[in-house]
Amino acid sequence: MDWPASVALAQSVPELPTGTDWSYEVKLDGHRMIMWCTGDGVRLQARSGRDVTAVWGDLVLAGHHLPAGTVLDGEAVITTEDGRISFEAAQARAASSPTRAHRLASQRPAHYIAFDALQLPSGDARPRPYNDRRAALLNLPGGWPCSAR
């Protein structure tokens, strides 16, 4: 897979589709992000294609537990003290300098909610049916190092 990856975007429809071939995800008020785990480490990509690794260092550390060759599509979220997802906190982090982002992360760490596997160590997962990608995502081992560091 080449950097940057394109992401599928939600589309407004007059009514929800029905049938067995549909899956639904909760709408999260965070920052859409692709997590790349390569043999060289973890990189984070915004929906626009920008490299946002420097301001989401806490997610980079979390990504090091993925197997090398994994690329995930998901959402970076930040919660408030009462556990609610804060769009404002995610936007503040996304617009921060690396120094300010580090300070914000120490106060309110981010969480990465993955909803699709774009690539797996076995190769490009995008041609596979969504149900297969979803099963692979749920079965990713968490203890493999992403880099050789």
N, C-alpha and C positions, 0 to 999 in steps of 0.2 A: 504494500500500500504506500502511496506517495503522500507526503505532507504538502499542503493541508488536505484533509479529507472533507468532503461535502457531507452535510447532515440533512436528513429528512426533516421537513418542517410540518407542523400541524396545519391543517386547513379547516376553515370554518365550513360547516355543512348545515343545511336546514334541519336535518334530523339524523340521529345516530344510525349507522348501518347495523343491520342485524345478520345473524347467521353464525355458523361455526368457524368461519375463517377470519374472524375479527378478534383483536385483542385491544384492551384499553389500558392506558397509563394515567395516573393521577397527574394533574397539571401542577407543577412545582414552581414556586416563585423564587427562582435562583438564577444561576448563570450557566447557560448551556455550555458544555465542555466535552472535548474529546481527550481522553487520557491515552497517551502513547507510552507503552512500556517496551523499550528496545534493549538490545545488549549494551547500549551506551547509557541507559538510565531512563528517567521518566520525563516526558514533555507534556505540556498541557496546551490545548488549542481552543480558542474561543470559536463560537459559531461563525464569526467573520473570517476565520482563518489565521488570526493573529496568535502569536506565541504569548501565552499568559502565564508561563511557568513561574516567573519571578515573583508574582504576587499571590500565588497559591501554594507556597512552600509546604504547608501542612498536608496538602493533598499529594504533593510529590512524594513525601515520606511514606504516605499510605500506599501509593502506587508501587513502591519498591517490593511489595509482597506479591505482586502479580508475576506470572511467568513471562519471560522475555518473548516478544512477538505478539503480545496482546494489545489490542486497540479497542477501547470502550467508548460508547456514546452515553452521556449522562448529564447530570445536573449537579453543580456545586451549590450547596445550600448552607446557610448559617442560621442557627436557631437563637431565639431570645431566651431569657432566663426561664420563662414559662413553657419552653419547648416548641413555640410556634416558629415557623419558617419566616425569616425576615428578608423580603426583597430589597429593602433599603440597605441592610447590612451587606448583602451580596454585591449590590451595586457599588457601595462605598469601597469594598475590598477590590473589586474589579478596576476601579478608577484610581487606586492608590499607587504611590511609589513603592518600590520594594521595601524600603525601610518602614514606612507607615503600615504596609501590609503585614510585615512581621509583627509589629506591635498589635495590630488588630487581631491577628491570628492567636496571639497569646491571651487575649481577652475573650475572644469568641472563635474557637476553631471551626473550620469548615468541615462539611461532610460531603462525600461524593456518592450520589445515588445513580448507579449505572442501570440503564434500561435496555441496552443492546450491545452485543459483541460484534464489532466490525471486522476484527481480525483475531485469530487465535494462533497459538504456536504452530498449529498444523497448516496455517495459511489463511487466505482471504475468506471470511465467513459471509460476506454480503450476498453471494449468490445462493446461499442456503436458505431454506424456508425459515421464517421468523421463529416458529416453535423450536426448531433445531438450535438456532442461535441463542434463544432464551434458555433452553436446557443447558447449553454449553456455558453460558454466563453464570447460571446458578451452580454449576459444578466446577468453577475455576478453583484451583487450589490456592490457598492464601499464604502458604509458607515458602513458596519459591522466590528466590531473589530475582529482581528484574535486571540487575546489572552485576558485573563481576567485581564490584568495589569491595 
